[in-house]
Amino acid sequence: MLLSLLLACGGGGLVGQAESAADAACACADAACAKEAVAAFNKVSFKADAEKKAFSPEQKAAFDSAVDRMSSCRDALMK
């Protein structure tokens, strides 16, 4: 629920949303929570191809870093 609210607010554009989603996934205590955080972000990200194509190199690096962190936190809880 909190993640949905964070993503809806759109603070910082897609990069900010990725960072918020990574924070949410990494704050989870179980795999189900982390999977939900990743799934909620993916719904937003998959619709934002034009924004991703317009990223500066710095934005792309920040986005990729947040997505990697989000995935790592989810994967760690799935073990």
N, CA and C atoms as an extended XYZ file, in Angstrom:
237
Properties=species:S:1:pos:R:3:atomname:S:1:resname:S:1:resid:I:1 pbc="F F F"
N         0.828       -1.194        0.000 N   MET     1
C         0.000        0.000        0.000 CA  MET     1
C         0.870        1.255        0.000 C   MET     1
N         1.869        1.269        0.891 N   LEU     2
C         2.763        2.422        0.965 CA  LEU     2
C         3.485        2.621       -0.358 C   LEU     2
N         3.954        1.524       -0.949 N   LEU     3
C         4.657        1.644       -2.221 CA  LEU     3
C         3.739        2.214       -3.290 C   LEU     3
N         2.503        1.775       -3.334 N   SER     4
C         1.555        2.306       -4.319 CA  SER     4
C         1.394        3.806       -4.160 C   SER     4
N         1.339        4.264       -2.931 N   LEU     5
C         1.222        5.691       -2.658 CA  LEU     5
C         2.476        6.426       -3.115 C   LEU     5
N         3.644        5.864       -2.824 N   LEU     6
C         4.901        6.497       -3.240 CA  LEU     6
C         4.988        6.588       -4.758 C   LEU     6
N         4.625        5.508       -5.445 N   LEU     7
C         4.701        5.506       -6.903 CA  LEU     7
C         3.686        6.455       -7.512 C   LEU     7
N         2.532        6.561       -6.910 N   ALA     8
C         1.496        7.455       -7.430 CA  ALA     8
C         1.912        8.910       -7.327 C   ALA     8
N         2.678        9.240       -6.302 N   CYS     9
C         3.113       10.625       -6.115 CA  CYS     9
C         4.118       11.039       -7.178 C   CYS     9
N         4.910       10.096       -7.672 N   GLY    10
C         5.805       10.374       -8.776 CA  GLY    10
C         6.967       11.281       -8.449 C   GLY    10
N         7.332       11.406       -7.191 N   GLY    11
C         8.451       12.259       -6.818 CA  GLY    11
C         9.732       11.838       -7.503 C   GLY    11
N        10.392       12.765       -8.183 N   GLY    12
C        11.661       12.476       -8.824 CA  GLY    12
C        11.530       11.722      -10.130 C   GLY    12
N        10.349       11.670      -10.689 N   GLY    13
C        10.164       10.958      -11.943 CA  GLY    13
C        10.424        9.475      -11.772 C   GLY    13
N        10.725        8.811      -12.860 N   LEU    14
C        10.903        7.367      -12.839 CA  LEU    14
C        12.112        6.955      -12.005 C   LEU    14
N        13.160        7.747      -12.018 N   VAL    15
C        14.336        7.435      -11.198 CA  VAL    15
C        13.958        7.486       -9.720 C   VAL    15
N        13.254        8.516       -9.317 N   GLY    16
C        12.812        8.623       -7.930 CA  GLY    16
C        11.881        7.490       -7.545 C   GLY    16
N        11.025        7.094       -8.469 N   GLN    17
C        10.120        5.978       -8.204 CA  GLN    17
C        10.893        4.673       -8.059 C   GLN    17
N        11.924        4.489       -8.871 N   ALA    18
C        12.756        3.288       -8.760 CA  ALA    18
C        13.473        3.264       -7.418 C   ALA    18
N        13.982        4.410       -6.999 N   GLU    19
C        14.673        4.478       -5.711 CA  GLU    19
C        13.706        4.214       -4.563 C   GLU    19
N        12.494        4.749       -4.636 N   SER    20
C        11.480        4.502       -3.606 CA  SER    20
C        11.083        3.030       -3.571 C   SER    20
N        10.942        2.430       -4.741 N   ALA    21
C        10.584        1.016       -4.809 CA  ALA    21
C        11.710        0.146       -4.257 C   ALA    21
N        12.953        0.509       -4.542 N   ALA    22
C        14.087       -0.235       -3.992 CA  ALA    22
C        14.111       -0.111       -2.474 C   ALA    22
N        13.881        1.089       -1.966 N   ASP    23
C        13.819        1.283       -0.514 CA  ASP    23
C        12.726        0.410        0.091 C   ASP    23
N        11.573        0.369       -0.565 N   ALA    24
C        10.448       -0.425       -0.060 CA  ALA    24
C        10.780       -1.913       -0.083 C   ALA    24
N        11.338       -2.394       -1.181 N   ALA    25
C        11.682       -3.817       -1.280 CA  ALA    25
C        12.734       -4.198       -0.249 C   ALA    25
N        13.685       -3.315       -0.030 N   CYS    26
C        14.761       -3.607        0.920 CA  CYS    26
C        14.303       -3.491        2.373 C   CYS    26
N        13.193       -2.822        2.610 N   ALA    27
C        12.647       -2.714        3.964 CA  ALA    27
C        11.754       -3.904        4.309 C   ALA    27
N        11.464       -4.742        3.335 N   CYS    28
C        10.574       -5.885        3.560 CA  CYS    28
C        11.239       -6.943        4.433 C   CYS    28
N        10.404       -7.621        5.207 N   ALA    29
C        10.883       -8.692        6.074 CA  ALA    29
C        10.649      -10.071        5.458 C   ALA    29
N         9.890      -10.125        4.369 N   ASP    30
C         9.634      -11.422        3.740 CA  ASP    30
C         9.566      -11.273        2.220 C   ASP    30
N         9.680      -12.419        1.551 N   ALA    31
C         9.725      -12.429        0.091 CA  ALA    31
C         8.437      -11.918       -0.537 C   ALA    31
N         7.297      -12.224        0.060 N   ALA    32
C         6.020      -11.783       -0.517 CA  ALA    32
C         5.953      -10.265       -0.586 C   ALA    32
N         6.388       -9.613        0.458 N   CYS    33
C         6.401       -8.146        0.497 CA  CYS    33
C         7.321       -7.595       -0.595 C   CYS    33
N         8.521       -8.158       -0.697 N   ALA    34
C         9.481       -7.679       -1.690 CA  ALA    34
C         8.978       -7.918       -3.110 C   ALA    34
N         8.365       -9.084       -3.340 N   LYS    35
C         7.801       -9.371       -4.665 CA  LYS    35
C         6.725       -8.358       -5.020 C   LYS    35
N         5.909       -7.994       -4.041 N   GLU    36
C         4.847       -7.013       -4.269 CA  GLU    36
C         5.437       -5.652       -4.633 C   GLU    36
N         6.502       -5.263       -3.941 N   ALA    37
C         7.149       -3.982       -4.226 CA  ALA    37
C         7.705       -3.959       -5.649 C   ALA    37
N         8.363       -5.049       -6.038 N   VAL    38
C         8.932       -5.135       -7.386 CA  VAL    38
C         7.819       -5.145       -8.436 C   VAL    38
N         6.773       -5.910       -8.199 N   ALA    39
C         5.661       -5.988       -9.158 CA  ALA    39
C         4.982       -4.632       -9.338 C   ALA    39
N         4.794       -3.910       -8.243 N   ALA    40
C         4.162       -2.589       -8.331 CA  ALA    40
C         5.032       -1.633       -9.147 C   ALA    40
N         6.337       -1.679       -8.930 N   PHE    41
C         7.228       -0.818       -9.701 CA  PHE    41
C         7.237       -1.224      -11.176 C   PHE    41
N         7.253       -2.522      -11.442 N   ASN    42
C         7.278       -2.983      -12.832 CA  ASN    42
C         6.074       -2.484      -13.620 C   ASN    42
N         4.920       -2.408      -12.981 N   LYS    43
C         3.723       -1.897      -13.663 CA  LYS    43
C         3.946       -0.464      -14.137 C   LYS    43
N         4.625        0.322      -13.333 N   VAL    44
C         4.920        1.712      -13.686 CA  VAL    44
C         6.025        1.764      -14.741 C   VAL    44
N         7.077        1.010      -14.508 N   SER    45
C         8.253        1.048      -15.373 CA  SER    45
C         7.952        0.584      -16.795 C   SER    45
N         7.164       -0.474      -16.926 N   PHE    46
C         6.870       -1.010      -18.255 CA  PHE    46
C         6.107       -0.020      -19.122 C   PHE    46
N         5.420        0.926      -18.510 N   LYS    47
C         4.647        1.926      -19.255 CA  LYS    47
C         5.460        3.186      -19.549 C   LYS    47
N         6.715        3.205      -19.132 N   ALA    48
C         7.503        4.435      -19.206 CA  ALA    48
C         8.673        4.328      -20.181 C   ALA    48
N         8.500        3.618      -21.268 N   ASP    49
C         9.595        3.447      -22.223 CA  ASP    49
C        10.112        4.772      -22.767 C   ASP    49
N         9.217        5.693      -23.071 N   ALA    50
C         9.652        6.982      -23.620 CA  ALA    50
C        10.514        7.728      -22.613 C   ALA    50
N        10.111        7.701      -21.349 N   GLU    51
C        10.905        8.378      -20.321 CA  GLU    51
C        12.269        7.715      -20.173 C   GLU    51
N        12.309        6.386      -20.194 N   LYS    52
C        13.591        5.681      -20.060 CA  LYS    52
C        14.510        5.988      -21.242 C   LYS    52
N        13.958        6.094      -22.437 N   LYS    53
C        14.775        6.391      -23.619 CA  LYS    53
C        15.368        7.793      -23.559 C   LYS    53
N        14.725        8.688      -22.818 N   ALA    54
C        15.191       10.075      -22.714 CA  ALA    54
C        16.142       10.295      -21.538 C   ALA    54
N        16.472        9.240      -20.789 N   PHE    55
C        17.374        9.387      -19.643 CA  PHE    55
C        18.732        9.930      -20.073 C   PHE    55
N        19.280       10.779      -19.239 N   SER    56
C        20.685       11.160      -19.386 CA  SER    56
C        21.514        9.967      -18.895 C   SER    56
N        22.815        9.954      -19.178 N   PRO    57
C        23.649        8.861      -18.659 CA  PRO    57
C        23.579        8.745      -17.128 C   PRO    57
N        23.505        9.885      -16.451 N   GLU    58
C        23.431        9.868      -14.989 CA  GLU    58
C        22.106        9.279      -14.513 C   GLU    58
N        21.021        9.645      -15.186 N   GLN    59
C        19.708        9.101      -14.816 CA  GLN    59
C        19.653        7.597      -15.070 C   GLN    59
N        20.221        7.169      -16.194 N   LYS    60
C        20.233        5.735      -16.500 CA  LYS    60
C        21.017        4.977      -15.445 C   LYS    60
N        22.152        5.506      -15.038 N   ALA    61
C        22.967        4.841      -14.018 CA  ALA    61
C        22.221        4.760      -12.689 C   ALA    61
N        21.554        5.837      -12.299 N   ALA    62
C        20.801        5.851      -11.042 CA  ALA    62
C        19.619        4.887      -11.112 C   ALA    62
N        18.932        4.869      -12.243 N   PHE    63
C        17.800        3.959      -12.434 CA  PHE    63
C        18.268        2.509      -12.360 C   PHE    63
N        19.317        2.193      -13.115 N   ASP    64
C        19.833        0.822      -13.130 CA  ASP    64
C        20.298        0.389      -11.745 C   ASP    64
N        20.937        1.295      -11.018 N   SER    65
C        21.397        0.988       -9.663 CA  SER    65
C        20.222        0.677       -8.738 C   SER    65
N        19.171        1.471       -8.825 N   ALA    66
C        17.989        1.250       -7.982 CA  ALA    66
C        17.314       -0.074       -8.332 C   ALA    66
N        17.198       -0.373       -9.616 N   VAL    67
C        16.574       -1.629      -10.041 CA  VAL    67
C        17.416       -2.816       -9.579 C   VAL    67
N        18.729       -2.710       -9.694 N   ASP    68
C        19.611       -3.787       -9.228 CA  ASP    68
C        19.471       -3.999       -7.724 C   ASP    68
N        19.414       -2.900       -6.970 N   ARG    69
C        19.276       -2.989       -5.513 CA  ARG    69
C        17.931       -3.620       -5.150 C   ARG    69
N        16.880       -3.198       -5.836 N   MET    70
C        15.543       -3.747       -5.603 CA  MET    70
C        15.542       -5.258       -5.838 C   MET    70
N        16.116       -5.681       -6.944 N   SER    71
C        16.165       -7.103       -7.285 CA  SER    71
C        17.005       -7.887       -6.286 C   SER    71
N        18.116       -7.316       -5.865 N   SER    72
C        18.986       -7.991       -4.896 CA  SER    72
C        18.283       -8.205       -3.567 C   SER    72
N        17.554       -7.199       -3.115 N   CYS    73
C        16.817       -7.329       -1.850 CA  CYS    73
C        15.731       -8.389       -1.969 C   CYS    73
N        15.016       -8.378       -3.073 N   ARG    74
C        13.973       -9.396       -3.298 CA  ARG    74
C        14.589      -10.787       -3.350 C   ARG    74
N        15.666      -10.922       -4.109 N   ASP    75
C        16.298      -12.230       -4.273 CA  ASP    75
C        16.844      -12.767       -2.954 C   ASP    75
N        17.384      -11.892       -2.116 N   ALA    76
C        17.923      -12.322       -0.821 CA  ALA    76
C        16.823      -12.895        0.073 C   ALA    76
N        15.630      -12.342       -0.025 N   LEU    77
C        14.517      -12.826        0.798 CA  LEU    77
C        13.899      -14.108        0.243 C   LEU    77
N        14.185      -14.423       -0.995 N   MET    78
C        13.610      -15.617       -1.619 CA  MET    78
C        14.451      -16.864       -1.355 C   MET    78
N        15.607      -16.711       -0.750 N   LYS    79
C        16.500      -17.862       -0.492 CA  LYS    79
C        16.055      -18.645        0.710 C   LYS    79
